[in-house]
Amino acid sequence: MFKKIPLSYLVILIIITSVITPAQKPGTVGSFKYSDFKKPSYCGSCHKDFYRQWDQAMMSKAYTHHWDEIEYFKLAVPHAEKDEKVAEVREGCNGCHAPISFMAGDVPPPLPEMNSRANESVSCEVCHSITGFTGDTPFNFNYVVDPGKTKYTSRLGDTQSPAHEIKVTELHKSGDFCGICHNEKSPFGIWVKSTHLEWKEGPYAEQGVQCQTCHMPQAELKTAAMGATYMDAKTHLFHGAHDPGKVKGTIELRINPDIVEAEPGEKVKFTIALFNQKTGHKFPTGSVEDRILWMHVEAVDSKGNMYHLPVDLKGFEGEEFTIASDVLAYQDMGIALGIENFEGVQRDGVPFGDRIFRLPYFDPQGRMTMQQWNTASLGVDYRIGPRETKIETCTFNLPDNLPPGELKVTAVLNYQLLVKPVADFLNVPEEESNIMEVNRHSTVVKILD
């Protein structure tokens, strides 16, 4: 005798089958073939500007980028093979960094030097084959894809394409689309990337400003060679953390003294205001286990002598991770590298006493890690949120022998994509640890005789 199926089960079944058809299915390992996806150069034959813009953006280098290659093959894969808890990253990293290879079951993909289709990284066909995502929250490449004749996008053009059909989705107009890869949970259930969630919880989402507004700015362009010119075409620039022009000026910076004239031996307190006037999410964001944003304050007297001003302590829990100091970290790299009792490398690599705006990640042993897949807990989040102003102070005990004249004090906010001691230890190209100056400002105190 057959059991009666509850009505609620039937409703759920209908919803599932109506959202994900046989053609539209979650992009799991081996769910498609390489041949199901056109190459970017094919798309570029008609969408010339978009193709060239994409080709110069990090989207086209998500798999071939030097640091990503080193992190994946030198750390993630060996670690996954030694620790069952993080075994999923062997395949999972590719869900966002080499999606076509992931869906074709080609994992780990060939090294970038082999020039396989993994090198296409996040290609045209990936984004324009996505029809939705599974669950309530976009994260960890939970995309639903439907590769084929129909391309999914945010605009239905005035001209019929000879190569494909076009279908508009609300998802492509929304920042939720970006969250599919710009939100990530570690195998321990910790949010290790939350750029989309930061935006969603911030002021810009409430005002309808989407991720695409800033990272795909509108311009007067032809979307296709044979198509019409649109005043509001979405450029495919995708400029972000790796673009010095995007980083420059992200945080406004001003420093002022509490007194403008002082005698040697006196104390002068400097207040620094840092305002995030540019990002719709926290800064830094994304791979914040790698990235370091810090404020350095320096004084120069009338004879050219230089003095470093450490930041004043505030006393909040976890503050020690936001002050540059002489400590070692990242010991869990030794697991992948096969180094027993690895002591780690310098945690910060910036002048001791400088303020660091970061979110520390901790491994299962409570040690600071830069391996997001091995993150079991988080520390204090001392990054700068959208439209947030942080106030820092530096107190300078003026030396008794300070010469009279102008004392110029400068606050500089610096940014690196990768902590330099880690970059040096793993032989990552210098471009990844080069300092990008975000902003600077100076003030003057007159030193009396």
VEXDREN-2710 file (C-alpha; in Angstrom, 1 decimal):
% VEXDREN-2710
k/r/px/py/pz
1/MET/0.0/0.0/0.0
2/PHE/1.3/3.4/-0.9
3/LYS/1.7/6.0/1.8
4/LYS/-0.1/9.3/1.4
5/ILE/2.4/12.1/0.6
6/PRO/1.8/15.2/2.8
7/LEU/0.7/18.3/0.8
8/SER/3.7/20.3/2.1
9/TYR/6.1/17.7/0.5
10/LEU/4.3/18.1/-2.8
11/VAL/4.5/21.9/-2.6
12/ILE/8.3/21.7/-1.9
13/LEU/8.7/19.3/-4.8
14/ILE/6.9/21.6/-7.2
15/ILE/8.9/24.6/-6.1
16/ILE/12.2/22.8/-6.6
17/THR/11.3/21.4/-10.1
18/SER/10.0/24.8/-11.2
19/VAL/13.2/26.7/-10.1
20/ILE/15.7/24.1/-11.3
21/THR/14.8/22.4/-14.6
22/PRO/17.0/19.6/-16.1
23/ALA/18.8/22.3/-18.2
24/GLN/19.2/24.6/-15.2
25/LYS/21.1/22.7/-12.5
26/PRO/23.5/23.6/-9.7
27/GLY/27.1/23.9/-10.9
28/THR/28.6/20.9/-9.2
29/VAL/31.8/19.0/-10.0
30/GLY/31.4/17.2/-13.3
31/SER/27.9/18.5/-14.0
32/PHE/28.8/19.8/-17.4
33/LYS/31.4/19.5/-20.2
34/TYR/33.9/22.0/-21.4
35/SER/32.1/21.9/-24.7
36/ASP/29.0/23.3/-23.1
37/PHE/30.7/26.7/-22.7
38/LYS/31.9/29.0/-25.5
39/LYS/35.4/30.5/-25.2
40/PRO/35.7/34.2/-24.2
41/SER/37.4/34.9/-27.6
42/TYR/34.2/33.7/-29.3
43/CYS/32.1/36.2/-27.3
44/GLY/34.7/38.9/-28.0
45/SER/34.1/38.6/-31.7
46/CYS/30.9/40.6/-31.3
47/HIS/31.2/42.1/-27.8
48/LYS/34.6/43.7/-28.5
49/ASP/34.7/46.4/-25.8
50/PHE/33.4/44.1/-23.1
51/TYR/35.8/41.4/-24.0
52/ARG/38.8/43.8/-23.9
53/GLN/37.7/45.2/-20.6
54/TRP/37.2/41.8/-19.1
55/ASP/40.6/40.6/-20.5
56/GLN/42.4/43.4/-18.5
57/ALA/40.4/42.8/-15.3
58/MET/41.0/40.3/-12.4
59/MET/38.0/38.3/-13.5
60/SER/40.1/37.0/-16.4
61/LYS/43.0/36.2/-14.0
62/ALA/41.2/34.5/-11.2
63/TYR/43.0/31.3/-11.9
64/THR/46.2/32.5/-13.5
65/HIS/47.0/35.2/-10.9
66/HIS/50.4/34.5/-9.4
67/TRP/49.4/34.6/-5.7
68/ASP/46.2/32.5/-6.3
69/GLU/48.3/29.9/-8.1
70/ILE/50.8/29.7/-5.3
71/GLU/48.2/29.7/-2.6
72/TYR/46.2/26.9/-4.3
73/PHE/48.9/24.5/-5.5
74/LYS/51.5/25.2/-2.7
75/LEU/49.1/25.4/0.3
76/ALA/45.5/24.5/-0.3
77/VAL/45.9/21.3/-2.3
78/PRO/48.6/19.7/-0.1
79/HIS/46.7/20.8/3.0
80/ALA/43.5/19.3/1.7
81/GLU/45.2/16.0/1.0
82/LYS/46.5/15.8/4.6
83/ASP/43.4/17.0/6.6
84/GLU/40.0/15.5/5.9
85/LYS/38.3/18.5/7.5
86/VAL/39.5/20.8/4.7
87/ALA/39.5/18.2/1.9
88/GLU/36.7/20.0/0.1
89/VAL/38.9/23.0/-0.9
90/ARG/40.8/20.8/-3.4
91/GLU/37.8/21.0/-5.6
92/GLY/35.9/23.9/-4.1
93/CYS/38.5/26.7/-4.7
94/ASN/37.9/26.2/-8.4
95/GLY/34.1/26.8/-8.1
96/CYS/34.9/30.5/-8.2
97/HIS/38.4/30.7/-9.6
98/ALA/38.1/28.3/-12.5
99/PRO/34.3/27.6/-12.7
100/ILE/34.3/25.9/-16.1
101/SER/37.0/23.5/-15.1
102/PHE/35.1/22.8/-11.8
103/MET/31.9/22.1/-13.6
104/ALA/33.7/19.9/-16.1
105/GLY/35.2/17.9/-13.3
106/ASP/38.8/18.9/-14.2
107/VAL/40.1/19.4/-10.7
108/PRO/42.7/20.2/-9.7
109/PRO/43.0/21.9/-13.1
110/PRO/46.3/21.9/-15.0
111/LEU/48.8/24.5/-13.9
112/PRO/48.3/27.9/-15.6
113/GLU/51.5/27.3/-17.7
114/MET/49.7/24.5/-19.5
115/ASN/47.3/27.0/-20.9
116/SER/44.2/24.9/-20.5
117/ARG/40.6/26.2/-20.4
118/ALA/41.0/26.6/-16.7
119/ASN/42.9/29.8/-17.7
120/GLU/39.6/31.3/-18.8
121/SER/38.9/31.9/-15.1
122/VAL/35.6/33.7/-14.6
123/SER/34.6/34.0/-18.3
124/CYS/31.7/35.5/-20.2
125/GLU/29.9/32.1/-20.4
126/VAL/30.1/31.6/-16.6
127/CYS/28.3/34.8/-15.6
128/HIS/25.8/34.8/-18.5
129/SER/24.8/31.2/-18.0
130/ILE/23.8/31.7/-14.3
131/THR/20.1/31.7/-13.8
132/GLY/19.9/31.7/-10.0
133/PHE/21.4/30.2/-6.8
134/THR/20.3/27.5/-4.4
135/GLY/19.2/28.4/-0.9
136/ASP/18.4/31.8/0.6
137/THR/21.9/33.3/0.6
138/PRO/24.4/33.4/-2.3
139/PHE/27.8/32.0/-1.2
140/ASN/30.3/29.3/-2.0
141/PHE/29.6/29.1/-5.7
142/ASN/26.0/27.9/-5.2
143/TYR/25.1/29.1/-8.7
144/VAL/22.5/27.4/-10.9
145/VAL/23.6/27.4/-14.5
146/ASP/22.0/26.8/-17.9
147/PRO/24.7/27.0/-20.6
148/GLY/23.5/27.0/-24.2
149/LYS/21.8/29.2/-26.7
150/THR/20.2/31.5/-24.2
151/LYS/22.4/34.1/-22.4
152/TYR/21.1/35.6/-19.2
153/THR/21.8/39.3/-18.5
154/SER/20.4/42.5/-17.2
155/ARG/19.3/44.1/-20.5
156/LEU/17.2/43.1/-23.4
157/GLY/18.8/45.0/-26.3
158/ASP/17.1/46.7/-29.2
159/THR/18.8/44.5/-31.7
160/GLN/18.3/40.7/-32.1
161/SER/21.6/38.8/-31.7
162/PRO/22.4/36.4/-34.5
163/ALA/24.5/34.2/-32.2
164/HIS/22.2/33.7/-29.2
165/GLU/18.9/34.5/-27.4
166/ILE/18.8/36.9/-24.6
167/LYS/16.8/36.6/-21.3
168/VAL/16.8/39.2/-18.6
169/THR/16.9/38.2/-15.0
170/GLU/16.5/40.3/-11.9
171/LEU/19.5/38.5/-10.4
172/HIS/21.9/40.0/-12.9
173/LYS/20.7/43.5/-11.9
174/SER/21.3/42.8/-8.2
175/GLY/24.3/42.6/-5.9
176/ASP/23.0/39.2/-4.9
177/PHE/24.6/37.9/-8.1
178/CYS/28.0/38.9/-6.9
179/GLY/27.5/37.3/-3.5
180/ILE/27.6/33.8/-5.2
181/CYS/31.4/34.1/-5.2
182/HIS/32.1/37.1/-3.0
183/ASN/30.7/35.4/0.1
184/GLU/32.4/32.3/1.4
185/LYS/32.2/30.0/4.4
186/SER/35.2/27.9/5.5
187/PRO/34.8/24.2/6.2
188/PHE/34.3/25.3/9.8
189/GLY/31.3/27.3/9.0
190/ILE/33.0/30.7/9.4
191/TRP/32.3/33.6/7.0
192/VAL/35.8/34.2/5.5
193/LYS/34.6/36.3/2.7
194/SER/31.5/38.5/3.2
195/THR/31.8/41.4/0.8
196/HIS/28.2/41.0/-0.4
197/LEU/26.9/40.6/3.1
198/GLU/28.8/43.8/4.2
199/TRP/27.1/45.6/1.4
200/LYS/23.7/44.1/2.2
201/GLU/24.0/45.3/5.8
202/GLY/25.3/48.7/4.9
203/PRO/23.7/52.0/3.8
204/TYR/24.1/51.6/0.0
205/ALA/21.9/48.5/-0.3
206/GLU/19.1/50.4/1.4
207/GLN/19.4/53.1/-1.2
208/GLY/19.4/50.6/-4.1
209/VAL/23.1/51.1/-5.0
210/GLN/24.2/47.7/-6.3
211/CYS/27.7/46.2/-6.5
212/GLN/27.5/46.7/-10.3
213/THR/27.0/50.5/-9.8
214/CYS/30.6/50.9/-8.8
215/HIS/32.3/47.9/-10.3
216/MET/30.5/47.9/-13.7
217/PRO/29.9/51.7/-14.0
218/GLN/27.6/52.9/-16.8
219/ALA/28.9/54.5/-19.9
220/GLU/27.9/55.4/-23.5
221/LEU/28.9/52.3/-25.4
222/LYS/27.8/49.7/-27.9
223/THR/27.1/46.5/-26.1
224/ALA/27.8/44.6/-29.4
225/ALA/29.4/45.4/-32.7
226/MET/26.2/45.2/-34.6
227/GLY/24.0/46.6/-31.9
228/ALA/22.8/50.1/-30.8
229/THR/24.7/52.5/-28.6
230/TYR/23.3/52.8/-25.1
231/MET/23.9/55.7/-22.7
232/ASP/23.8/53.4/-19.8
233/ALA/25.8/50.3/-20.9
234/LYS/27.4/48.5/-18.1
235/THR/31.1/48.4/-18.6
236/HIS/33.0/45.2/-17.7
237/LEU/35.8/46.9/-15.8
238/PHE/35.5/45.0/-12.5
239/HIS/38.1/47.2/-10.9
240/GLY/38.6/46.6/-7.2
241/ALA/41.3/45.7/-4.6
242/HIS/44.0/45.1/-7.2
243/ASP/43.5/48.5/-8.9
244/PRO/45.6/51.3/-7.4
245/GLY/43.2/53.8/-8.9
246/LYS/40.3/52.3/-7.1
247/VAL/42.2/52.0/-3.9
248/LYS/43.6/55.5/-4.0
249/GLY/41.5/57.9/-1.9
250/THR/39.1/55.2/-0.6
251/ILE/39.6/56.5/2.9
252/GLU/39.7/60.2/3.5
253/LEU/42.4/61.1/6.1
254/ARG/42.9/64.2/8.3
255/ILE/45.3/64.8/11.2
256/ASN/45.2/67.8/13.6
257/PRO/47.1/68.7/16.8
258/ASP/45.5/69.7/20.1
259/ILE/47.8/72.7/20.3
260/VAL/49.6/74.6/17.6
261/GLU/52.5/75.9/19.6
262/ALA/54.6/73.9/22.1
263/GLU/57.8/73.9/23.9
264/PRO/60.3/71.0/24.1
265/GLY/59.3/68.5/26.8
266/GLU/55.6/69.1/26.4
267/LYS/53.0/66.6/25.1
268/VAL/51.1/67.1/21.9
269/LYS/48.1/64.9/21.1
270/PHE/47.3/64.4/17.4
271/THR/43.9/63.2/16.3
272/ILE/43.5/61.4/13.0
273/ALA/40.0/61.0/11.4
274/LEU/39.7/58.3/8.8
275/PHE/36.4/58.3/6.8
276/ASN/35.4/55.6/4.3
277/GLN/33.7/57.7/1.7
278/LYS/34.1/55.3/-1.3
279/THR/33.3/51.7/-0.7
280/GLY/29.9/50.1/-0.3
281/HIS/31.4/47.4/1.9
282/LYS/34.1/47.3/4.6
283/PHE/37.7/48.2/3.7
284/PRO/39.6/46.1/3.3
285/THR/37.3/43.4/2.1
286/GLY/37.4/40.0/0.3
287/SER/40.5/38.1/1.2
288/VAL/41.1/40.1/4.3
289/GLU/43.3/37.3/5.8
290/ASP/45.9/38.3/3.2
291/ARG/45.4/42.0/3.0
292/ILE/46.7/44.7/5.4
293/LEU/45.7/48.3/5.8
294/TRP/47.7/50.3/8.3
295/MET/48.3/53.9/9.4
296/HIS/51.8/55.3/9.9
297/VAL/52.4/58.6/11.7
298/GLU/55.7/60.3/11.4
299/ALA/57.1/63.7/12.6
300/VAL/59.9/65.7/11.0
301/ASP/61.5/68.6/13.0
302/SER/63.1/71.8/11.5
303/LYS/66.5/70.1/11.2
304/GLY/65.1/67.1/9.3
305/ASN/65.2/64.6/12.2
306/MET/62.4/62.0/12.0
307/TYR/60.3/60.5/14.8
308/HIS/57.8/57.6/14.6
309/LEU/54.6/58.2/16.5
310/PRO/52.9/54.9/17.6
311/VAL/49.2/54.9/17.9
312/ASP/47.6/55.4/21.3
313/LEU/45.9/52.3/22.7
314/LYS/42.1/52.2/23.0
315/GLY/41.8/49.2/25.2
316/PHE/39.2/47.1/23.3
317/GLU/39.3/43.3/23.3
318/GLY/41.5/41.9/20.7
319/GLU/43.3/45.2/20.1
320/GLU/46.7/43.5/20.1
321/PHE/45.9/42.2/16.7
322/THR/45.4/45.7/15.4
323/ILE/48.8/47.0/16.6
324/ALA/51.8/46.1/14.6
325/SER/54.3/44.2/16.7
326/ASP/57.2/41.8/16.7
327/VAL/55.3/38.5/16.8
328/LEU/55.2/35.4/14.6
329/ALA/52.0/33.9/13.0
330/TYR/50.7/31.7/10.2
331/GLN/52.2/28.5/11.7
332/ASP/49.6/26.4/10.0
333/MET/51.4/26.9/6.6
334/GLY/53.7/24.2/7.9
335/ILE/51.0/21.6/7.4
336/ALA/50.9/22.0/3.7
337/LEU/54.7/22.6/3.4
338/GLY/55.6/19.6/5.5
339/ILE/57.5/21.6/8.0
340/GLU/57.2/20.1/11.5
341/ASN/56.9/22.6/14.4
342/PHE/56.9/25.5/12.0
343/GLU/57.5/28.7/13.9
344/GLY/55.8/30.9/11.4
345/VAL/56.8/34.3/10.0
346/GLN/56.4/37.9/11.0
347/ARG/52.7/38.6/11.4
348/ASP/52.6/42.2/10.1
349/GLY/55.8/43.3/8.4
350/VAL/55.0/47.0/9.1
351/PRO/56.5/49.5/11.6
352/PHE/55.8/48.4/15.2
353/GLY/53.1/50.5/16.9
354/ASP/51.2/51.4/13.7
355/ARG/47.4/50.8/13.7
356/ILE/46.2/48.0/11.5
357/PHE/42.6/47.9/10.2
358/ARG/42.0/44.2/9.9
359/LEU/39.9/41.2/10.7
360/PRO/42.2/38.4/12.2
361/TYR/41.5/34.8/11.2
362/PHE/42.4/31.9/13.6
363/ASP/43.1/28.3/12.9
364/PRO/41.7/25.4/15.0
365/GLN/44.6/25.8/17.4
366/GLY/43.8/29.5/17.9
367/ARG/46.8/30.8/15.9
368/MET/46.5/33.6/13.4
369/THR/46.2/32.2/9.9
370/MET/46.1/33.5/6.3
371/GLN/44.6/30.3/5.0
372/GLN/40.8/31.0/4.8
373/TRP/40.0/27.3/4.4
374/ASN/41.6/26.6/7.8
375/THR/39.8/29.3/9.6
376/ALA/37.9/28.1/12.7
377/SER/37.2/31.5/14.4
378/LEU/37.5/35.2/13.9
379/GLY/39.0/38.0/16.0
380/VAL/37.9/41.6/16.4
381/ASP/36.7/43.2/13.2
382/TYR/38.5/46.5/13.1
383/ARG/38.1/47.3/9.4
384/ILE/36.5/50.6/8.3
385/GLY/32.8/50.2/7.2
386/PRO/31.0/52.1/4.5
387/ARG/30.5/55.8/5.6
388/GLU/32.2/55.0/8.9
389/THR/34.7/57.3/10.5
390/LYS/37.3/55.9/12.8
391/ILE/39.2/58.3/15.2
392/GLU/42.8/57.4/16.2
393/THR/45.2/59.4/18.4
394/CYS/49.0/59.6/18.7
395/THR/50.5/61.3/21.7
396/PHE/54.0/62.8/21.1
397/ASN/56.2/63.5/24.1
398/LEU/58.3/66.3/22.6
399/PRO/62.1/65.6/23.1
400/ASP/63.8/68.1/25.4
401/ASN/66.4/68.8/22.6
402/LEU/63.8/69.4/19.9
403/PRO/65.0/72.3/17.7
404/PRO/62.7/75.4/17.4
405/GLY/60.7/75.9/14.2
406/GLU/58.1/73.9/12.4
407/LEU/57.4/70.3/13.4
408/LYS/55.6/68.6/10.5
409/VAL/53.5/65.6/11.4
410/THR/52.2/63.3/8.6
411/ALA/49.7/60.5/8.8
412/VAL/49.8/58.0/5.9
413/LEU/47.4/55.1/5.2
414/ASN/49.0/52.2/3.4
415/TYR/47.6/49.1/1.8
416/GLN/49.1/45.7/0.7
417/LEU/47.3/42.9/-1.0
418/LEU/49.4/40.4/0.8
419/VAL/51.3/40.6/4.1
420/LYS/54.9/41.1/3.0
421/PRO/56.6/38.5/5.3
422/VAL/54.2/35.8/3.8
423/ALA/54.9/37.0/0.3
424/ASP/58.6/36.9/0.8
425/PHE/58.5/33.4/2.5
426/LEU/56.5/31.9/-0.3
427/ASN/58.3/33.7/-3.1
428/VAL/55.2/35.6/-4.3
429/PRO/56.0/38.2/-7.0
430/GLU/56.7/41.6/-5.4
431/GLU/53.7/43.2/-7.2
432/GLU/51.5/41.4/-4.6
433/SER/53.2/43.0/-1.6
434/ASN/54.0/46.4/-3.1
435/ILE/52.6/49.2/-0.9
436/MET/49.7/51.2/-2.3
437/GLU/49.3/54.6/-0.7
438/VAL/45.6/55.1/0.1
439/ASN/45.9/58.7/1.4
440/ARG/48.0/61.1/3.5
441/HIS/47.7/64.3/5.3
442/SER/50.1/66.6/7.2
443/THR/49.8/69.2/10.0
444/VAL/52.2/71.5/11.7
445/VAL/53.1/72.5/15.3
446/LYS/55.4/75.4/16.0
447/ILE/58.1/74.5/18.4
448/LEU/59.1/77.5/20.5
449/ASP/62.6/78.5/21.7
END
